[in-house]
Amino acid sequence: MAGPNQPIYLDYNATTPHAPEVIEAMRPYLESHFGNPSSAHAHGRTAREAVQTARAQVAALLHCQPGEILFTSGGTESNNYALRGIALARHNRGNHIVTSSIEHPAITTVCQQLQREGFSVTYLPVDQHGLVSVADVDKALRRDTILISLMHANNEVGTIQPIEEAALLATSRGIAIHTDAAQSAGKVPTDVNALGVDLLSIAGHKLYAPKGIGALFVRDGIALEPLMRGAGQEGGRRPGTENVLEIVGLGKACEIALRDFAAIHEHMRRMRNRLETSLLERIPHAGVNGHPLRRLPNTLSAGFEGLDANTLLAAIEDKVAASAGAACHSGQVHISHVLEAMHVPHERARGTLRFSTGRTTTESDIDTAASVVSEAVARLR
């Protein structure tokens, strides 16, 4: 996907454009349906029914009950609510949390704050593919463990974690388990019952819905301490007048993701594989980071030895939009915490870029991007 005079967009893991169907679904709530869902009159009923419809659409994607869906401002709030909500609600049972060393900052910074508040956190290592060991999860559990939080799929390298196995360990011991599915929802199955999770976070702007909207699945019977106090919206769990416009957008996006799942998955996988094959064939001393099989269908973390990622990005930015796995500041190269945890060789890690394909990525986009990147690597080397 590239607009007029715009670079080819291969950064869908960062954010996605609004799907045309999402825009059309939202339009009436921008132009005419302005009511407050809490109002008893017709304007309020229209808004309330729209929220109920969207809740059912999100629930269908996750294979849960509509009442188990809580709307939030995005993945970060969902993650904050899951971690802090469980930590505070279960503090009388214990104060130990288990997570991984490659989580998104929306998890790690919350854990760090909880540590400052007296909680204990175990950060599990990963192997060279970015995969957490179930044996390590089991070994980390203690009598005072109250929560396991492992991302479903990593945002940088795409590795998919063994959530189902970790959930079996959790439920057998009465421990709550949460997964951050911001990157996986709509790309791989996110059936909360198959996964076995108690809490699951999604973010609208990774799903072709707007930024500023997300959802948290909270399994029936799981109690969370609210992050905010106010009126009784969202079943009393998240006060504040509902963001009807964007809730409608998220609902429609989830409906599309479920309806077109097989076609979307296969298209993104085919585009990603085409790019990966082309880059590895054209560029010597290039390698792929992440699990060769257990990874998102659209994600390619490619390392180019002998280069700095930010230099390479600068060389291609007018023609290809991607992300870096390392940044250079004041002559110092800072490798991402994910690549560091995976022990990716420094020479490859410092030259790593993340490419992520999307629904509208074309073969022409991929072929052009491969040429641009390979020519830039050869020129810079």
C-alpha positions in Angstrom: 0.0 0.0 0.0 1.4 3.4 -1.1 -0.5 6.6 -1.7 0.6 9.2 -4.2 4.2 10.2 -3.4 4.0 8.1 -0.3 6.4 5.3 0.7 5.3 1.7 0.5 3.8 1.0 3.9 5.2 -2.1 5.6 4.7 -1.1 9.2 1.2 -2.5 10.0 2.4 -3.7 13.4 2.8 -0.1 14.4 -0.7 0.9 13.2 -3.2 0.2 10.5 -5.2 2.5 8.3 -9.0 2.6 8.8 -10.8 -0.1 6.8 -13.4 1.6 4.5 -16.2 -0.5 6.0 -15.1 0.8 9.5 -15.3 4.4 8.3 -18.8 3.9 6.9 -20.0 2.2 10.0 -18.7 5.1 12.1 -20.0 7.9 9.9 -23.5 8.1 11.3 -22.2 8.4 14.8 -20.0 11.3 13.7 -22.6 13.1 11.7 -26.0 12.5 13.4 -26.1 9.8 16.1 -24.6 11.9 18.9 -26.7 10.6 21.9 -25.3 9.6 25.3 -25.8 5.8 25.8 -26.9 6.5 29.4 -29.8 8.7 28.2 -33.3 7.2 28.3 -34.6 9.0 25.2 -34.4 7.9 21.6 -31.0 9.5 21.0 -29.6 7.6 23.9 -31.2 4.3 22.9 -29.6 4.6 19.4 -26.2 5.1 20.9 -26.7 2.3 23.5 -27.8 -0.2 20.9 -24.7 0.7 18.8 -22.5 -0.1 21.8 -24.3 -3.3 22.5 -23.9 -4.4 18.8 -20.2 -3.6 18.9 -19.7 -5.5 22.2 -21.3 -8.6 20.5 -19.0 -8.1 17.4 -15.9 -8.0 19.6 -17.1 -11.0 21.6 -17.7 -13.0 18.4 -14.0 -12.5 17.4 -12.8 -13.7 20.8 -15.5 -16.4 21.2 -16.7 -15.1 24.5 -19.9 -13.6 25.9 -20.7 -9.9 25.2 -20.8 -9.2 28.9 -17.2 -10.3 29.2 -16.0 -7.4 27.0 -15.0 -4.1 28.6 -14.2 -1.2 26.3 -11.1 0.8 27.0 -9.0 3.6 25.4 -6.6 1.0 23.8 -4.2 -1.7 24.4 -2.2 0.2 27.0 -5.2 0.8 29.2 -6.4 -2.8 28.8 -3.0 -4.1 29.9 -2.9 -1.6 32.8 -6.4 -2.6 34.0 -5.6 -6.4 33.7 -2.4 -6.2 35.7 -3.3 -3.6 38.3 -6.8 -4.8 38.5 -5.8 -8.3 39.4 -2.8 -7.2 41.6 -5.0 -5.0 43.8 -8.0 -7.4 43.8 -5.9 -10.4 44.9 -3.3 -8.7 47.1 -4.7 -10.6 50.1 -3.8 -13.9 48.4 -0.3 -13.0 47.3 1.9 -10.5 45.6 3.8 -12.4 42.9 3.4 -11.9 39.2 5.1 -13.8 36.4 5.7 -12.2 33.0 8.3 -12.4 30.2 11.4 -10.4 29.3 10.1 -9.4 25.9 6.7 -7.8 26.8 5.5 -4.5 25.4 6.3 -1.5 27.7 2.5 -1.4 28.5 3.2 -4.5 30.5 6.8 -4.0 31.7 6.4 -0.5 33.0 3.2 -1.5 34.9 5.1 -4.4 36.5 8.0 -2.1 37.4 5.5 0.2 39.1 3.9 -2.7 41.0 7.4 -3.7 42.2 7.8 -0.2 43.6 4.5 -0.8 45.4 5.7 -4.0 47.0 4.8 -6.6 44.5 7.3 -9.3 43.3 7.7 -9.9 39.6 9.5 -12.7 37.8 10.7 -11.9 34.2 11.0 -15.1 32.3 13.8 -15.5 29.8 13.2 -16.5 26.1 15.2 -18.8 23.8 16.9 -17.6 20.6 13.6 -17.6 18.8 11.9 -15.4 21.4 9.9 -18.3 22.9 9.1 -18.7 26.6 9.6 -22.2 28.0 6.6 -23.7 29.7 9.0 -25.5 32.0 10.3 -22.0 33.1 6.7 -20.8 33.7 6.1 -23.9 35.9 9.3 -23.4 37.8 8.6 -19.7 38.4 5.2 -20.3 40.0 5.0 -19.9 43.8 2.4 -20.2 46.5 1.9 -16.4 46.4 1.7 -16.1 42.6 -1.5 -14.3 41.6 -1.1 -13.6 37.9 0.7 -14.7 34.8 0.9 -12.2 31.9 2.4 -13.4 28.7 1.9 -11.6 25.3 0.2 -13.8 22.7 2.5 -12.7 19.9 5.6 -10.4 20.0 5.2 -7.1 18.3 8.8 -7.1 17.0 9.6 -10.6 15.8 6.1 -12.1 15.7 6.9 -15.2 17.9 3.7 -16.7 19.3 3.9 -17.9 22.9 2.6 -21.2 24.3 -0.4 -19.5 26.0 -2.5 -22.6 26.1 0.1 -24.6 28.1 0.8 -21.7 30.5 -3.0 -21.3 31.0 -3.3 -25.0 32.1 -0.6 -24.4 34.7 -2.3 -21.2 35.9 -5.9 -22.6 36.2 -4.7 -25.8 37.9 -3.4 -23.5 40.7 -6.0 -20.9 40.8 -3.7 -18.3 39.2 -5.2 -15.7 36.9 -3.7 -15.5 33.4 -3.7 -12.6 31.0 -2.4 -12.2 27.5 -1.7 -9.1 25.5 -3.2 -9.9 22.1 -2.8 -6.5 20.5 -0.7 -7.9 17.7 -2.4 -11.2 17.3 -6.1 -10.4 17.2 -7.3 -10.7 13.6 -4.1 -12.3 12.4 -4.2 -15.7 14.3 -7.0 -17.3 16.2 -7.8 -15.6 19.5 -10.5 -17.9 21.0 -10.3 -17.2 24.7 -11.6 -20.6 25.6 -9.1 -22.4 23.4 -6.3 -20.2 24.8 -7.7 -20.8 28.4 -7.0 -17.2 29.4 -8.9 -15.1 32.0 -8.0 -11.7 30.5 -7.1 -10.7 27.0 -6.2 -7.2 25.6 -6.8 -5.9 22.1 -6.1 -2.5 20.5 -8.3 -1.0 17.8 -5.6 0.6 15.7 -3.9 -2.8 15.1 -7.2 -4.0 13.7 -8.0 -1.3 11.0 -10.1 0.6 13.6 -9.3 4.0 15.1 -6.6 4.8 17.6 -7.8 5.5 21.1 -10.1 2.5 21.4 -9.5 -1.0 22.7 -11.1 -3.8 24.7 -10.3 -6.1 27.6 -11.8 -9.6 27.8 -12.6 -10.4 31.5 -13.8 -13.9 32.1 -17.0 -14.1 34.0 -16.2 -14.5 37.7 -12.8 -12.7 37.5 -12.8 -9.6 39.8 -10.7 -6.6 39.0 -10.1 -3.5 41.1 -11.2 -0.5 39.0 -8.6 1.9 37.8 -10.9 4.8 38.0 -14.0 5.9 40.0 -17.1 7.5 38.6 -20.5 6.6 37.3 -21.6 3.1 36.4 -20.7 2.7 32.8 -19.3 -0.6 31.5 -21.0 -2.5 34.3 -19.4 -0.2 36.8 -15.9 -1.4 35.8 -14.8 1.6 33.6 -16.6 4.9 34.3 -16.9 7.6 31.8 -19.3 8.3 28.9 -18.7 5.7 26.2 -16.7 6.6 23.1 -19.6 5.5 20.9 -18.0 6.5 17.6 -14.8 4.5 18.1 -16.6 1.6 19.8 -18.7 1.2 16.7 -15.5 1.3 14.6 -13.8 -1.4 16.8 -16.9 -3.6 16.6 -17.0 -3.4 12.8 -13.3 -4.1 12.5 -13.7 -7.2 14.6 -16.6 -8.3 12.5 -14.5 -8.0 9.3 -11.5 -9.7 10.9 -13.7 -12.7 11.8 -15.6 -12.8 8.5 -12.5 -12.6 6.3 -10.0 -14.3 8.6 -8.8 -17.0 6.3 -8.3 -14.8 3.3 -6.6 -12.1 5.4 -4.3 -14.5 7.1 -3.2 -16.2 3.9 -2.7 -12.9 2.0 -0.5 -11.4 4.7 1.5 -14.7 5.0 2.1 -14.9 1.3 3.3 -11.2 1.1 5.6 -11.7 4.1 7.1 -14.9 2.7 7.6 -13.2 -0.7 9.5 -10.4 1.0 11.5 -12.7 3.2 12.6 -14.9 0.3 13.5 -11.9 -1.9 15.6 -10.2 0.8 17.5 -13.3 1.8 18.2 -14.2 -1.8 19.4 -10.7 -2.7 21.3 -9.7 0.4 24.4 -11.6 1.8 24.8 -11.9 5.6 21.1 -11.3 6.3 19.1 -13.3 8.8 15.6 -13.6 10.2 14.8 -13.1 13.9 12.0 -15.0 15.6 10.5 -18.5 15.5 10.6 -20.0 12.0 7.1 -21.5 12.4 5.4 -20.1 15.6 5.1 -16.5 14.4 2.5 -14.0 13.1 1.7 -14.4 9.4 2.6 -10.8 8.6 5.8 -10.1 10.5 9.4 -10.2 9.3 12.3 -9.2 11.6 15.3 -9.1 9.3 18.8 -8.3 10.4 21.5 -7.0 8.0 25.0 -7.4 9.3 27.4 -4.6 9.0 24.8 -1.8 9.2 23.0 0.3 11.7 19.2 0.1 11.5 18.6 3.8 11.7 21.0 4.5 8.9 19.3 1.9 6.7 15.9 3.3 7.6 17.0 6.8 6.7 18.2 5.5 3.3 14.9 3.9 2.4 12.4 6.2 4.2 11.3 8.0 1.1 10.3 4.7 -0.6 9.6 2.2 2.2 8.1 2.7 5.7 9.4 0.1 8.2 10.6 0.0 11.8 14.0 -0.4 13.5 15.1 -3.1 15.9 17.9 -0.8 17.1 18.5 2.9 17.5 21.7 4.9 17.4 22.0 7.9 19.8 25.2 9.9 20.3 27.3 7.2 18.7 25.8 4.4 20.8 23.7 1.7 19.3 20.8 0.6 21.5 19.4 -2.8 20.7 15.8 -3.5 21.4 15.1 -5.3 24.7 13.4 -8.1 22.6 16.5 -8.8 20.5 18.7 -8.5 23.6 16.6 -11.1 25.4 16.8 -13.4 22.4 20.6 -13.0 22.4 20.6 -12.1 18.7 24.2 -11.6 17.6 25.1 -7.9 18.0 26.1 -7.5 14.3 22.7 -8.7 13.1 20.7 -7.0 15.9 22.1 -3.6 15.3 21.0 -3.8 11.6 17.6 -5.2 12.2 14.4 -3.8 10.6 10.9 -5.0 11.2 8.6 -5.2 8.1 4.9 -6.0 8.6 2.5 -6.6 5.8 -1.2 -5.8 5.7 -4.4 -6.5 4.0 -3.8 -4.1 1.1 -0.1 -5.0 0.6 0.4 -6.0 -3.1 3.0 -8.2 -4.8 4.2 -5.0 -6.6 4.7 -3.3 -3.2 6.8 -6.3 -2.0 8.9 -6.5 -5.1 9.6 -2.8 -5.1 10.4 -2.8 -1.4 12.8 -5.7 -1.8 14.7 -3.9 -4.5 14.8 -0.6 -2.5 16.1 -2.4 0.6 18.7 -4.6 -1.2 20.0 -1.7 -3.2 20.3 0.5 0.0 22.1 -2.3 1.9 24.6 -2.8 -1.0 25.2 1.0 -1.2 25.7 1.5 2.5 28.0 -1.5 2.9 
